Amino acid sequence: MTNIPLSGALTPEGHVLTQRVYYEDTDFSGVVYHARYLHFMERGRTDYLRCLGVDQVKLHAAEGEGLAFVVHRMEIEFKASARMDDILTVVTKTERALAAKLVLDQEVRLGEKVLIAARVTIAVINRGGRPRRLPAAIVTSLAPENP
């Protein structure tokens, strides 16, 4: 049995996370309901940060203002559908890492076939919802040259 980390892995093409399609992910026609892809991509983004060493719980609970990531904008192209029991791969990579904003490219794939392509803009805010800068070390870890 292959040891694949629960949080996926950083690869030369970006962060890769494997997800199975369950009954709860499908609609009455047996295909994945369009909004469920947002869940798969959220898991991909969360585990991407985790694999880069960004602890979102500590970041949010930090003394002072605390910081959090929020989706500011998302562009999605639905190309094909997944079905029950399909094994999907969520690929996440940084397009741009700025002080207070990240732009990530994500794909949901079935084998080599791209089902969903998305560009996600993430803003950084404090507990009060105001825009804030990320620590420089986090911006560096998210730079497109990494992983």
RAQUI-V708807 format. One record per residue. N is the residue number from 1. SS is DSSP state (H for helix, E for strand, C for the rest). OMEGA is omega in whole degrees, -180 to 180 (none if undefined). D_LAST is the distance of its C-alpha to the last C-alpha in whole Angstrom. Layout:
n=N ss=SS omega=OMEGA d_last=D_LAST
n=N ss=SS omega=OMEGA d_last=D_LAST
This chain:
n=1 ss=C omega=-180 d_last=26
n=2 ss=C omega=176 d_last=22
n=3 ss=C omega=177 d_last=20
n=4 ss=C omega=-179 d_last=17
n=5 ss=C omega=179 d_last=16
n=6 ss=C omega=-178 d_last=18
n=7 ss=C omega=179 d_last=15
n=8 ss=C omega=-176 d_last=13
n=9 ss=E omega=173 d_last=10
n=10 ss=E omega=-179 d_last=6
n=11 ss=E omega=177 d_last=7
n=12 ss=C omega=180 d_last=7
n=13 ss=C omega=-180 d_last=8
n=14 ss=E omega=177 d_last=7
n=15 ss=E omega=-178 d_last=8
n=16 ss=E omega=179 d_last=11
n=17 ss=E omega=180 d_last=14
n=18 ss=E omega=180 d_last=18
n=19 ss=E omega=174 d_last=21
n=20 ss=E omega=174 d_last=25
n=21 ss=C omega=178 d_last=27
n=22 ss=C omega=180 d_last=30
n=23 ss=H omega=-178 d_last=33
n=24 ss=H omega=-179 d_last=33
n=25 ss=H omega=-172 d_last=30
n=26 ss=E omega=176 d_last=33
n=27 ss=C omega=-176 d_last=36
n=28 ss=C omega=-178 d_last=39
n=29 ss=C omega=178 d_last=39
n=30 ss=C omega=177 d_last=36
n=31 ss=E omega=-180 d_last=33
n=32 ss=E omega=177 d_last=30
n=33 ss=C omega=-171 d_last=31
n=34 ss=C omega=-178 d_last=29
n=35 ss=C omega=-180 d_last=28
n=36 ss=H omega=177 d_last=27
n=37 ss=H omega=177 d_last=24
n=38 ss=H omega=177 d_last=23
n=39 ss=H omega=180 d_last=23
n=40 ss=H omega=-179 d_last=21
n=41 ss=H omega=176 d_last=18
n=42 ss=H omega=177 d_last=19
n=43 ss=H omega=178 d_last=18
n=44 ss=H omega=180 d_last=15
n=45 ss=H omega=-180 d_last=14
n=46 ss=H omega=-179 d_last=15
n=47 ss=H omega=173 d_last=13
n=48 ss=H omega=179 d_last=10
n=49 ss=H omega=179 d_last=11
n=50 ss=H omega=-179 d_last=12
n=51 ss=H omega=177 d_last=10
n=52 ss=C omega=178 d_last=8
n=53 ss=C omega=178 d_last=11
n=54 ss=C omega=180 d_last=13
n=55 ss=C omega=-176 d_last=17
n=56 ss=H omega=179 d_last=18
n=57 ss=H omega=180 d_last=22
n=58 ss=H omega=180 d_last=22
n=59 ss=H omega=-179 d_last=21
n=60 ss=H omega=-177 d_last=24
n=61 ss=H omega=-176 d_last=26
n=62 ss=C omega=176 d_last=26
n=63 ss=C omega=179 d_last=29
n=64 ss=C omega=-173 d_last=30
n=65 ss=C omega=-173 d_last=29
n=66 ss=C omega=-178 d_last=26
n=67 ss=E omega=178 d_last=23
n=68 ss=E omega=176 d_last=22
n=69 ss=E omega=176 d_last=20
n=70 ss=E omega=177 d_last=22
n=71 ss=E omega=179 d_last=22
n=72 ss=E omega=-177 d_last=24
n=73 ss=E omega=177 d_last=24
n=74 ss=E omega=174 d_last=23
n=75 ss=E omega=-176 d_last=24
n=76 ss=E omega=172 d_last=24
n=77 ss=E omega=177 d_last=25
n=78 ss=E omega=-175 d_last=27
n=79 ss=C omega=-179 d_last=27
n=80 ss=C omega=-175 d_last=28
n=81 ss=C omega=172 d_last=29
n=82 ss=C omega=-179 d_last=28
n=83 ss=E omega=179 d_last=31
n=84 ss=C omega=178 d_last=32
n=85 ss=C omega=174 d_last=30
n=86 ss=C omega=175 d_last=27
n=87 ss=E omega=-176 d_last=24
n=88 ss=E omega=174 d_last=21
n=89 ss=E omega=177 d_last=17
n=90 ss=E omega=-180 d_last=16
n=91 ss=E omega=-178 d_last=13
n=92 ss=E omega=175 d_last=11
n=93 ss=E omega=-179 d_last=9
n=94 ss=E omega=170 d_last=9
n=95 ss=E omega=179 d_last=12
n=96 ss=E omega=174 d_last=13
n=97 ss=E omega=178 d_last=13
n=98 ss=C omega=-175 d_last=17
n=99 ss=C omega=-176 d_last=18
n=100 ss=C omega=-177 d_last=20
n=101 ss=E omega=175 d_last=18
n=102 ss=E omega=172 d_last=15
n=103 ss=E omega=-177 d_last=15
n=104 ss=E omega=172 d_last=13
n=105 ss=E omega=179 d_last=14
n=106 ss=E omega=173 d_last=15
n=107 ss=E omega=169 d_last=17
n=108 ss=E omega=-174 d_last=19
n=109 ss=E omega=169 d_last=20
n=110 ss=E omega=-171 d_last=23
n=111 ss=C omega=179 d_last=22
n=112 ss=C omega=-176 d_last=21
n=113 ss=E omega=178 d_last=23
n=114 ss=E omega=178 d_last=21
n=115 ss=E omega=-176 d_last=24
n=116 ss=E omega=172 d_last=22
n=117 ss=E omega=-177 d_last=20
n=118 ss=E omega=170 d_last=20
n=119 ss=E omega=-173 d_last=18
n=120 ss=E omega=175 d_last=18
n=121 ss=E omega=-178 d_last=19
n=122 ss=E omega=175 d_last=19
n=123 ss=E omega=177 d_last=21
n=124 ss=E omega=-179 d_last=21
n=125 ss=E omega=173 d_last=24
n=126 ss=E omega=-179 d_last=27
n=127 ss=C omega=179 d_last=29
n=128 ss=C omega=179 d_last=32
n=129 ss=C omega=-180 d_last=29
n=130 ss=C omega=178 d_last=29
n=131 ss=E omega=179 d_last=26
n=132 ss=C omega=177 d_last=24
n=133 ss=C omega=172 d_last=22
n=134 ss=C omega=172 d_last=18
n=135 ss=C omega=-176 d_last=18
n=136 ss=H omega=-179 d_last=17
n=137 ss=H omega=179 d_last=14
n=138 ss=H omega=177 d_last=13
n=139 ss=H omega=179 d_last=13
n=140 ss=H omega=-179 d_last=11
n=141 ss=H omega=-180 d_last=8
n=142 ss=C omega=-179 d_last=8
n=143 ss=C omega=-177 d_last=8
n=144 ss=C omega=179 d_last=8
n=145 ss=C omega=178 d_last=6
n=146 ss=C omega=6 d_last=3
n=147 ss=C omega=none d_last=0
